Amino acid sequence: MEDLNRLDGDISEAFQKKQMDKVCSLYYEAANYFETKSDIEAACFFYTQALVMALEEEFETEIPDEEAEKITTVKEAVNYIEAHT
């Protein structure tokens, strides 16, 4: 549990610093600790949010929330970026 608390703090710090690549890798690492379906679903939501923010930062664009909700795969993310940049 101590490792999960450390990861949570690291994720919060990286998120505040807009280090989205680090946020994504930390969520991936934290996935080893998820035990319930609701934990996994919550992590997926936050992972997706971090991914969208990383894409916006990398490609200097803004993805509207209604569009971001439709991005569920890497291919969809690539297609969106190609179509809008």
KEDOFI-998275 format. One record per residue: chain; x, y, z of N, C-alpha, C in turn; residue in one letter. Coordinates in Angstrom, 3 decimals. Atoms other than C-alpha are relative to their C-alpha. Layout:
BEGIN
<r><chain>A</chain><n_x>X</n_x><n_y>Y</n_y><n_z>Z</n_z><ca_x>X</ca_x><ca_y>Y</ca_y><ca_z>Z</ca_z><c_x>X</c_x><c_y>Y</c_y><c_z>Z</c_z><res>A</res></r>
...
This chain:
BEGIN
<r><chain>A</chain><n_x>0.824</n_x><n_y>-1.199</n_y><n_z>0.000</n_z><ca_x>0.000</ca_x><ca_y>0.000</ca_y><ca_z>0.000</ca_z><c_x>0.868</c_x><c_y>1.263</c_y><c_z>0.000</c_z><res>M</res></r>
<r><chain>A</chain><n_x>-0.905</n_x><n_y>-1.151</n_y><n_z>-0.034</n_z><ca_x>2.921</ca_x><ca_y>2.328</ca_y><ca_z>0.690</ca_z><c_x>0.463</c_x><c_y>0.369</c_y><c_z>-1.407</c_z><res>E</res></r>
<r><chain>A</chain><n_x>-0.411</n_x><n_y>-0.261</n_y><n_z>1.382</n_z><ca_x>4.065</ca_x><ca_y>1.939</ca_y><ca_z>-2.928</ca_z><c_x>-1.095</c_x><c_y>0.712</c_y><c_z>-0.780</c_z><res>D</res></r>
<r><chain>A</chain><n_x>1.118</n_x><n_y>-0.630</n_y><n_z>0.694</n_z><ca_x>0.607</ca_x><ca_y>2.880</ca_y><ca_z>-4.186</ca_z><c_x>-0.156</c_x><c_y>1.453</c_y><c_z>0.441</c_z><res>L</res></r>
<r><chain>A</chain><n_x>0.068</n_x><n_y>-1.382</n_y><n_z>-0.490</n_z><ca_x>0.559</ca_x><ca_y>5.990</ca_y><ca_z>-1.979</ca_z><c_x>1.114</c_x><c_y>0.844</c_y><c_z>-0.614</c_z><res>N</res></r>
<r><chain>A</chain><n_x>-1.117</n_x><n_y>-0.715</n_y><n_z>0.632</n_z><ca_x>3.986</ca_x><ca_y>6.972</ca_y><ca_z>-3.347</ca_z><c_x>-0.335</c_x><c_y>0.292</c_y><c_z>-1.451</c_z><res>R</res></r>
<r><chain>A</chain><n_x>0.379</n_x><n_y>-0.201</n_y><n_z>1.401</n_z><ca_x>2.736</ca_x><ca_y>6.468</ca_y><ca_z>-6.901</ca_z><c_x>-1.046</c_x><c_y>1.091</c_y><c_z>-0.137</c_z><res>L</res></r>
<r><chain>A</chain><n_x>1.053</n_x><n_y>-1.011</n_y><n_z>0.035</n_z><ca_x>-0.333</ca_x><ca_y>8.582</ca_y><ca_z>-6.164</ca_z><c_x>0.603</c_x><c_y>1.397</c_y><c_z>0.140</c_z><res>D</res></r>
<r><chain>A</chain><n_x>-0.657</n_x><n_y>-1.290</n_y><n_z>-0.176</n_z><ca_x>1.857</ca_x><ca_y>11.423</ca_y><ca_z>-4.930</ca_z><c_x>0.822</c_x><c_y>0.382</c_y><c_z>-1.222</c_z><res>G</res></r>
<r><chain>A</chain><n_x>-0.799</n_x><n_y>-0.260</n_y><n_z>1.196</n_z><ca_x>4.191</ca_x><ca_y>11.078</ca_y><ca_z>-7.908</ca_z><c_x>-0.883</c_x><c_y>0.394</c_y><c_z>-1.184</c_z><res>D</res></r>
<r><chain>A</chain><n_x>0.931</n_x><n_y>-0.313</n_y><n_z>1.091</n_z><ca_x>1.232</ca_x><ca_y>11.120</ca_y><ca_z>-10.315</ca_z><c_x>-0.528</c_x><c_y>1.421</c_y><c_z>0.165</c_z><res>I</res></r>
<r><chain>A</chain><n_x>0.523</n_x><n_y>-1.352</n_y><n_z>-0.250</n_z><ca_x>-0.222</ca_x><ca_y>14.247</ca_y><ca_z>-8.694</ca_z><c_x>1.046</c_x><c_y>1.060</c_y><c_z>-0.321</c_z><res>S</res></r>
<r><chain>A</chain><n_x>-1.066</n_x><n_y>-0.968</n_y><n_z>0.258</n_z><ca_x>3.125</ca_x><ca_y>16.033</ca_y><ca_z>-8.850</ca_z><c_x>0.272</c_x><c_y>0.136</c_y><c_z>-1.501</c_z><res>E</res></r>
<r><chain>A</chain><n_x>-0.262</n_x><n_y>-0.037</n_y><n_z>1.445</n_z><ca_x>3.750</ca_x><ca_y>15.088</ca_y><ca_z>-12.498</ca_z><c_x>-1.156</c_x><c_y>0.667</c_y><c_z>-0.735</c_z><res>A</res></r>
<r><chain>A</chain><n_x>1.173</n_x><n_y>-0.596</n_y><n_z>0.633</n_z><ca_x>0.187</ca_x><ca_y>16.089</ca_y><ca_z>-13.424</ca_z><c_x>0.027</c_x><c_y>1.518</c_y><c_z>0.159</c_z><res>F</res></r>
<r><chain>A</chain><n_x>-0.052</n_x><n_y>-1.441</n_y><n_z>-0.248</n_z><ca_x>0.595</ca_x><ca_y>19.526</ca_y><ca_z>-11.826</ca_z><c_x>1.090</c_x><c_y>0.675</c_y><c_z>-0.826</c_z><res>Q</res></r>
<r><chain>A</chain><n_x>-1.097</n_x><n_y>-0.545</n_y><n_z>0.800</n_z><ca_x>3.859</ca_x><ca_y>20.015</ca_y><ca_z>-13.715</ca_z><c_x>-0.223</c_x><c_y>-0.213</c_y><c_z>-1.495</c_z><res>K</res></r>
<r><chain>A</chain><n_x>0.353</n_x><n_y>0.292</n_y><n_z>1.387</n_z><ca_x>2.130</ca_x><ca_y>18.921</ca_y><ca_z>-16.944</ca_z><c_x>1.037</c_x><c_y>-0.892</c_y><c_z>-0.685</c_z><res>K</res></r>
<r><chain>A</chain><n_x>-0.914</n_x><n_y>1.001</n_y><n_z>0.542</n_z><ca_x>4.621</ca_x><ca_y>16.086</ca_y><ca_z>-17.401</ca_z><c_x>-0.833</c_x><c_y>-1.237</c_y><c_z>-0.357</c_z><res>Q</res></r>
<r><chain>A</chain><n_x>0.985</n_x><n_y>1.022</n_y><n_z>0.308</n_z><ca_x>2.030</ca_x><ca_y>13.960</ca_y><ca_z>-19.145</ca_z><c_x>0.603</c_x><c_y>-1.350</c_y><c_z>-0.368</c_z><res>M</res></r>
<r><chain>A</chain><n_x>-0.626</n_x><n_y>1.283</n_y><n_z>0.295</n_z><ca_x>4.434</ca_x><ca_y>11.310</ca_y><ca_z>-20.424</ca_z><c_x>0.311</c_x><c_y>-0.751</c_y><c_z>1.288</c_z><res>D</res></r>
<r><chain>A</chain><n_x>-0.278</n_x><n_y>0.613</n_y><n_z>-1.297</n_z><ca_x>5.450</ca_x><ca_y>10.690</ca_y><ca_z>-16.813</ca_z><c_x>-1.299</c_x><c_y>-0.452</c_y><c_z>0.662</c_z><res>K</res></r>
<r><chain>A</chain><n_x>1.296</n_x><n_y>0.372</n_y><n_z>-0.571</n_z><ca_x>1.805</ca_x><ca_y>10.660</ca_y><ca_z>-15.689</ca_z><c_x>-0.456</c_x><c_y>-1.328</c_y><c_z>-0.595</c_z><res>V</res></r>
<r><chain>A</chain><n_x>0.440</n_x><n_y>1.226</n_y><n_z>0.665</n_z><ca_x>1.006</ca_x><ca_y>7.989</ca_y><ca_z>-18.266</ca_z><c_x>0.808</c_x><c_y>-1.207</c_y><c_z>0.467</c_z><res>C</res></r>
<r><chain>A</chain><n_x>-0.817</n_x><n_y>1.138</n_y><n_z>-0.416</n_z><ca_x>3.940</ca_x><ca_y>5.782</ca_y><ca_z>-17.287</ca_z><c_x>-0.267</c_x><c_y>-0.366</c_y><c_z>1.461</c_z><res>S</res></r>
<r><chain>A</chain><n_x>0.307</n_x><n_y>0.289</n_y><n_z>-1.400</n_z><ca_x>3.100</ca_x><ca_y>6.124</ca_y><ca_z>-13.587</ca_z><c_x>-1.352</c_x><c_y>-0.704</c_y><c_z>0.147</c_z><res>L</res></r>
<r><chain>A</chain><n_x>1.288</n_x><n_y>0.705</n_y><n_z>-0.044</n_z><ca_x>-0.535</ca_x><ca_y>5.109</ca_y><ca_z>-14.202</ca_z><c_x>0.172</c_x><c_y>-1.449</c_y><c_z>-0.433</c_z><res>Y</res></r>
<r><chain>A</chain><n_x>-0.265</n_x><n_y>1.369</n_y><n_z>0.460</n_z><ca_x>0.737</ca_x><ca_y>2.079</ca_y><ca_z>-16.099</ca_z><c_x>0.630</c_x><c_y>-0.808</c_y><c_z>1.132</c_z><res>Y</res></r>
<r><chain>A</chain><n_x>-0.641</n_x><n_y>0.670</n_y><n_z>-1.128</n_z><ca_x>2.963</ca_x><ca_y>1.201</ca_y><ca_z>-13.135</ca_z><c_x>-1.016</c_x><c_y>-0.270</c_y><c_z>1.115</c_z><res>E</res></r>
<r><chain>A</chain><n_x>0.994</n_x><n_y>0.136</n_y><n_z>-1.067</n_z><ca_x>0.091</ca_x><ca_y>1.762</ca_y><ca_z>-10.691</ca_z><c_x>-1.041</c_x><c_y>-1.069</c_y><c_z>-0.309</c_z><res>A</res></r>
<r><chain>A</chain><n_x>1.005</n_x><n_y>0.994</n_y><n_z>0.387</n_z><ca_x>-2.156</ca_x><ca_y>-0.614</ca_y><ca_z>-12.667</ca_z><c_x>0.259</c_x><c_y>-1.349</c_y><c_z>0.662</c_z><res>A</res></r>
<r><chain>A</chain><n_x>-0.325</n_x><n_y>1.257</n_y><n_z>-0.676</n_z><ca_x>-0.334</ca_x><ca_y>-3.484</ca_y><ca_z>-10.957</ca_z><c_x>-0.699</c_x><c_y>-0.137</c_y><c_z>1.348</c_z><res>N</res></r>
<r><chain>A</chain><n_x>0.608</n_x><n_y>0.006</n_y><n_z>-1.328</n_z><ca_x>-2.084</ca_x><ca_y>-2.513</ca_y><ca_z>-7.720</ca_z><c_x>-1.524</c_x><c_y>-0.025</c_y><c_z>-0.035</c_z><res>Y</res></r>
<r><chain>A</chain><n_x>1.453</n_x><n_y>-0.051</n_y><n_z>0.075</n_z><ca_x>-5.665</ca_x><ca_y>-2.327</ca_y><ca_z>-8.991</ca_z><c_x>-0.591</c_x><c_y>-1.385</c_y><c_z>0.205</c_z><res>F</res></r>
<r><chain>A</chain><n_x>0.580</n_x><n_y>1.290</n_y><n_z>-0.341</n_z><ca_x>-7.861</ca_x><ca_y>-5.060</ca_y><ca_z>-7.598</ca_z><c_x>-1.455</c_x><c_y>-0.139</c_y><c_z>-0.427</c_z><res>E</res></r>
<r><chain>A</chain><n_x>1.418</n_x><n_y>0.088</n_y><n_z>0.319</n_z><ca_x>-11.431</ca_x><ca_y>-4.174</ca_y><ca_z>-8.469</ca_z><c_x>-0.278</c_x><c_y>0.651</c_y><c_z>-1.349</c_z><res>T</res></r>
<r><chain>A</chain><n_x>0.405</n_x><n_y>-0.572</n_y><n_z>1.288</n_z><ca_x>-13.245</ca_x><ca_y>-3.296</ca_y><ca_z>-11.657</ca_z><c_x>-0.135</c_x><c_y>1.521</c_y><c_z>0.109</c_z><res>K</res></r>
<r><chain>A</chain><n_x>0.172</n_x><n_y>-1.454</n_y><n_z>-0.148</n_z><ca_x>-14.092</ca_x><ca_y>0.162</ca_y><ca_z>-10.299</ca_z><c_x>1.350</c_x><c_y>0.709</c_y><c_z>0.086</c_z><res>S</res></r>
<r><chain>A</chain><n_x>-1.342</n_x><n_y>-0.579</n_y><n_z>-0.033</n_z><ca_x>-10.394</ca_x><ca_y>0.820</ca_y><ca_z>-9.542</ca_z><c_x>0.571</c_x><c_y>0.106</c_y><c_z>-1.406</c_z><res>D</res></r>
<r><chain>A</chain><n_x>-0.512</n_x><n_y>0.028</n_y><n_z>1.374</n_z><ca_x>-9.491</ca_x><ca_y>-0.145</ca_y><ca_z>-13.092</ca_z><c_x>-0.704</c_x><c_y>1.049</c_y><c_z>-0.852</c_z><res>I</res></r>
<r><chain>A</chain><n_x>0.758</n_x><n_y>-0.992</n_y><n_z>0.769</n_z><ca_x>-12.270</ca_x><ca_y>2.003</ca_y><ca_z>-14.565</ca_z><c_x>0.429</c_x><c_y>1.419</c_y><c_z>0.356</c_z><res>E</res></r>
<r><chain>A</chain><n_x>-0.444</n_x><n_y>-1.329</n_y><n_z>-0.428</n_z><ca_x>-11.185</ca_x><ca_y>5.013</ca_y><ca_z>-12.497</ca_z><c_x>1.380</c_x><c_y>0.304</c_y><c_z>-0.573</c_z><res>A</res></r>
<r><chain>A</chain><n_x>-1.339</n_x><n_y>-0.198</n_y><n_z>0.540</n_z><ca_x>-7.587</ca_x><ca_y>4.547</ca_y><ca_z>-13.572</ca_z><c_x>-0.055</c_x><c_y>0.248</c_y><c_z>-1.499</c_z><res>A</res></r>
<r><chain>A</chain><n_x>0.135</n_x><n_y>-0.194</n_y><n_z>1.444</n_z><ca_x>-8.629</ca_x><ca_y>4.264</ca_y><ca_z>-17.212</ca_z><c_x>-0.480</c_x><c_y>1.411</c_y><c_z>-0.311</c_z><res>C</res></r>
<r><chain>A</chain><n_x>0.492</n_x><n_y>-1.363</n_y><n_z>0.202</n_z><ca_x>-10.533</ca_x><ca_y>7.543</ca_y><ca_z>-16.942</ca_z><c_x>1.147</c_x><c_y>0.996</c_y><c_z>0.145</c_z><res>F</res></r>
<r><chain>A</chain><n_x>-1.090</n_x><n_y>-0.944</n_y><n_z>-0.226</n_z><ca_x>-7.540</ca_x><ca_y>9.382</ca_y><ca_z>-15.482</ca_z><c_x>1.126</c_x><c_y>-0.177</c_y><c_z>-1.009</c_z><res>F</res></r>
<r><chain>A</chain><n_x>-1.024</n_x><n_y>0.258</n_y><n_z>1.017</n_z><ca_x>-5.132</ca_x><ca_y>7.714</ca_y><ca_z>-17.902</ca_z><c_x>-0.403</c_x><c_y>0.674</c_y><c_z>-1.310</c_z><res>Y</res></r>
<r><chain>A</chain><n_x>0.483</n_x><n_y>-0.614</n_y><n_z>1.238</n_z><ca_x>-7.290</ca_x><ca_y>8.874</ca_y><ca_z>-20.813</ca_z><c_x>0.128</c_x><c_y>1.520</c_y><c_z>0.075</c_z><res>T</res></r>
<r><chain>A</chain><n_x>-0.140</n_x><n_y>-1.449</n_y><n_z>-0.167</n_z><ca_x>-7.368</ca_x><ca_y>12.413</ca_y><ca_z>-19.421</ca_z><c_x>1.459</c_x><c_y>0.431</c_y><c_z>-0.162</c_z><res>Q</res></r>
<r><chain>A</chain><n_x>-1.426</n_x><n_y>-0.324</n_y><n_z>0.112</n_z><ca_x>-3.577</ca_x><ca_y>12.406</ca_y><ca_z>-19.110</ca_z><c_x>0.471</c_x><c_y>-0.130</c_y><c_z>-1.439</c_z><res>A</res></r>
<r><chain>A</chain><n_x>-0.369</n_x><n_y>0.201</n_y><n_z>1.400</n_z><ca_x>-3.221</ca_x><ca_y>11.050</ca_y><ca_z>-22.640</ca_z><c_x>-0.471</c_x><c_y>1.173</c_y><c_z>-0.851</c_z><res>L</res></r>
<r><chain>A</chain><n_x>0.545</n_x><n_y>-1.127</n_y><n_z>0.762</n_z><ca_x>-5.463</ca_x><ca_y>13.780</ca_y><ca_z>-24.063</ca_z><c_x>0.813</c_x><c_y>1.265</c_y><c_z>0.287</c_z><res>V</res></r>
<r><chain>A</chain><n_x>-0.794</n_x><n_y>-1.181</n_y><n_z>-0.339</n_z><ca_x>-3.527</ca_x><ca_y>16.469</ca_y><ca_z>-22.184</ca_z><c_x>1.391</c_x><c_y>-0.070</c_y><c_z>-0.630</c_z><res>M</res></r>
<r><chain>A</chain><n_x>-1.312</n_x><n_y>0.168</n_y><n_z>0.624</n_z><ca_x>-0.239</ca_x><ca_y>15.038</ca_y><ca_z>-23.469</ca_z><c_x>-0.073</c_x><c_y>0.272</c_y><c_z>-1.493</c_z><res>A</res></r>
<r><chain>A</chain><n_x>0.185</n_x><n_y>-0.257</n_y><n_z>1.428</n_z><ca_x>-1.565</ca_x><ca_y>15.098</ca_y><ca_z>-27.039</ca_z><c_x>-0.172</c_x><c_y>1.486</c_y><c_z>-0.271</c_z><res>L</res></r>
<r><chain>A</chain><n_x>0.214</n_x><n_y>-1.442</n_y><n_z>0.174</n_z><ca_x>-2.761</ca_x><ca_y>18.677</ca_y><ca_z>-26.654</ca_z><c_x>1.317</c_x><c_y>0.758</c_y><c_z>0.138</c_z><res>E</res></r>
<r><chain>A</chain><n_x>-1.273</n_x><n_y>-0.677</n_y><n_z>-0.226</n_z><ca_x>0.609</ca_x><ca_y>19.721</ca_y><ca_z>-25.303</ca_z><c_x>0.982</c_x><c_y>-0.269</c_y><c_z>-1.137</c_z><res>E</res></r>
<r><chain>A</chain><n_x>-0.967</n_x><n_y>0.382</n_y><n_z>1.033</n_z><ca_x>2.682</ca_x><ca_y>17.820</ca_y><ca_z>-27.865</ca_z><c_x>-0.316</c_x><c_y>0.640</c_y><c_z>-1.347</c_z><res>E</res></r>
<r><chain>A</chain><n_x>0.391</n_x><n_y>-0.492</n_y><n_z>1.317</n_z><ca_x>0.697</ca_x><ca_y>18.991</ca_y><ca_z>-30.884</ca_z><c_x>-0.561</c_x><c_y>1.418</c_y><c_z>0.029</c_z><res>F</res></r>
<r><chain>A</chain><n_x>0.430</n_x><n_y>-1.386</n_y><n_z>-0.171</n_z><ca_x>-0.163</ca_x><ca_y>22.447</ca_y><ca_z>-29.531</ca_z><c_x>-1.403</c_x><c_y>0.228</c_y><c_z>-0.559</c_z><res>E</res></r>
<r><chain>A</chain><n_x>1.390</n_x><n_y>-0.089</n_y><n_z>0.419</n_z><ca_x>-3.868</ca_x><ca_y>21.962</ca_y><ca_z>-30.017</ca_z><c_x>-0.884</c_x><c_y>-0.185</c_y><c_z>1.224</c_z><res>T</res></r>
<r><chain>A</chain><n_x>0.963</n_x><n_y>0.242</n_y><n_z>-1.073</n_z><ca_x>-6.989</ca_x><ca_y>21.792</ca_y><ca_z>-27.891</ca_z><c_x>-1.044</c_x><c_y>-0.975</c_y><c_z>-0.515</c_z><res>E</res></r>
<r><chain>A</chain><n_x>0.991</n_x><n_y>1.004</n_y><n_z>0.379</n_z><ca_x>-9.241</ca_x><ca_y>18.752</ca_y><ca_z>-28.033</ca_z><c_x>-1.231</c_x><c_y>0.234</c_y><c_z>0.870</c_z><res>I</res></r>
<r><chain>A</chain><n_x>1.223</n_x><n_y>-0.221</n_y><n_z>-0.784</n_z><ca_x>-12.833</ca_x><ca_y>19.559</ca_y><ca_z>-27.003</ca_z><c_x>-0.392</c_x><c_y>-1.256</c_y><c_z>0.782</c_z><res>P</res></r>
<r><chain>A</chain><n_x>0.378</n_x><n_y>1.131</n_y><n_z>-0.854</n_z><ca_x>-14.185</ca_x><ca_y>17.368</ca_y><ca_z>-24.195</ca_z><c_x>-0.842</c_x><c_y>-1.033</c_y><c_z>-0.732</c_z><res>D</res></r>
<r><chain>A</chain><n_x>0.884</n_x><n_y>0.954</n_y><n_z>0.687</n_z><ca_x>-16.873</ca_x><ca_y>15.860</ca_y><ca_z>-26.424</ca_z><c_x>0.773</c_x><c_y>-0.841</c_y><c_z>-1.016</c_z><res>E</res></r>
<r><chain>A</chain><n_x>-0.855</n_x><n_y>0.760</n_y><n_z>0.923</n_z><ca_x>-14.178</ca_x><ca_y>14.809</ca_y><ca_z>-28.905</ca_z><c_x>0.943</c_x><c_y>-0.921</c_y><c_z>0.778</c_z><res>E</res></r>
<r><chain>A</chain><n_x>-0.923</n_x><n_y>0.787</n_y><n_z>-0.816</n_z><ca_x>-11.784</ca_x><ca_y>13.594</ca_y><ca_z>-26.205</ca_z><c_x>-0.668</c_x><c_y>-1.268</c_y><c_z>0.522</c_z><res>A</res></r>
<r><chain>A</chain><n_x>0.728</n_x><n_y>1.157</n_y><n_z>-0.512</n_z><ca_x>-14.465</ca_x><ca_y>11.258</ca_y><ca_z>-24.847</ca_z><c_x>-0.099</c_x><c_y>-1.112</c_y><c_z>-1.033</c_z><res>E</res></r>
<r><chain>A</chain><n_x>0.094</n_x><n_y>0.982</n_y><n_z>1.082</n_z><ca_x>-14.540</ca_x><ca_y>9.501</ca_y><ca_z>-28.227</ca_z><c_x>1.324</c_x><c_y>-0.712</c_y><c_z>-0.257</c_z><res>K</res></r>
<r><chain>A</chain><n_x>-1.317</n_x><n_y>0.597</n_y><n_z>0.217</n_z><ca_x>-10.818</ca_x><ca_y>8.729</ca_y><ca_z>-28.171</ca_z><c_x>0.212</c_x><c_y>-1.115</c_y><c_z>1.021</c_z><res>I</res></r>
<r><chain>A</chain><n_x>-0.143</n_x><n_y>1.143</n_y><n_z>-0.894</n_z><ca_x>-10.504</ca_x><ca_y>5.236</ca_y><ca_z>-26.746</ca_z><c_x>1.148</c_x><c_y>-0.922</c_y><c_z>-0.399</c_z><res>T</res></r>
<r><chain>A</chain><n_x>-1.138</n_x><n_y>0.809</n_y><n_z>0.435</n_z><ca_x>-7.595</ca_x><ca_y>3.774</ca_y><ca_z>-28.720</ca_z><c_x>1.098</c_x><c_y>0.920</c_y><c_z>-0.522</c_z><res>T</res></r>
<r><chain>A</chain><n_x>-1.112</n_x><n_y>-0.775</n_y><n_z>0.542</n_z><ca_x>-4.190</ca_x><ca_y>4.929</ca_y><ca_z>-29.882</ca_z><c_x>-0.287</c_x><c_y>0.370</c_y><c_z>-1.451</c_z><res>V</res></r>
<r><chain>A</chain><n_x>0.322</n_x><n_y>-0.277</n_y><n_z>1.408</n_z><ca_x>-5.378</ca_x><ca_y>4.645</ca_y><ca_z>-33.497</ca_z><c_x>-0.972</c_x><c_y>1.172</c_y><c_z>-0.112</c_z><res>K</res></r>
<r><chain>A</chain><n_x>0.944</n_x><n_y>-1.115</n_y><n_z>0.016</n_z><ca_x>-8.301</ca_x><ca_y>6.983</ca_y><ca_z>-32.772</ca_z><c_x>0.701</c_x><c_y>1.313</c_y><c_z>0.350</c_z><res>E</res></r>
<r><chain>A</chain><n_x>-0.758</n_x><n_y>-1.205</n_y><n_z>-0.361</n_z><ca_x>-5.899</ca_x><ca_y>9.448</ca_y><ca_z>-31.141</ca_z><c_x>0.827</c_x><c_y>0.476</c_y><c_z>-1.189</c_z><res>A</res></r>
<r><chain>A</chain><n_x>-0.808</n_x><n_y>-0.345</n_y><n_z>1.173</n_z><ca_x>-3.582</ca_x><ca_y>9.341</ca_y><ca_z>-34.169</ca_z><c_x>-0.890</c_x><c_y>0.582</c_y><c_z>-1.095</c_z><res>V</res></r>
<r><chain>A</chain><n_x>0.920</n_x><n_y>-0.488</n_y><n_z>1.030</n_z><ca_x>-6.516</ca_x><ca_y>9.770</ca_y><ca_z>-36.550</ca_z><c_x>-0.496</c_x><c_y>1.406</c_y><c_z>0.331</c_z><res>N</res></r>
<r><chain>A</chain><n_x>0.486</n_x><n_y>-1.325</n_y><n_z>-0.390</n_z><ca_x>-7.820</ca_x><ca_y>12.746</ca_y><ca_z>-34.561</ca_z><c_x>1.074</c_x><c_y>1.053</c_y><c_z>-0.232</c_z><res>Y</res></r>
<r><chain>A</chain><n_x>-1.100</n_x><n_y>-0.959</n_y><n_z>0.160</n_z><ca_x>-4.439</ca_x><ca_y>14.477</ca_y><ca_z>-34.507</ca_z><c_x>0.292</c_x><c_y>0.254</c_y><c_z>-1.474</c_z><res>I</res></r>
<r><chain>A</chain><n_x>-0.256</n_x><n_y>-0.172</n_y><n_z>1.440</n_z><ca_x>-3.868</ca_x><ca_y>13.865</ca_y><ca_z>-38.214</ca_z><c_x>-1.080</c_x><c_y>0.848</c_y><c_z>-0.658</c_z><res>E</res></r>
<r><chain>A</chain><n_x>1.116</n_x><n_y>-0.728</n_y><n_z>0.609</n_z><ca_x>-7.299</ca_x><ca_y>15.278</ca_y><ca_z>-39.053</ca_z><c_x>-0.084</c_x><c_y>1.456</c_y><c_z>0.462</c_z><res>A</res></r>
<r><chain>A</chain><n_x>0.191</n_x><n_y>-1.333</n_y><n_z>-0.580</n_z><ca_x>-6.988</ca_x><ca_y>18.376</ca_y><ca_z>-36.856</ca_z><c_x>1.276</c_x><c_y>0.816</c_y><c_z>0.179</c_z><res>H</res></r>
<r><chain>A</chain><n_x>-1.225</n_x><n_y>-0.814</n_y><n_z>-0.096</n_z><ca_x>-3.403</ca_x><ca_y>19.557</ca_y><ca_z>-37.142</ca_z><c_x>0.608</c_x><c_y>0.205</c_y><c_z>-1.368</c_z><res>T</res></r>
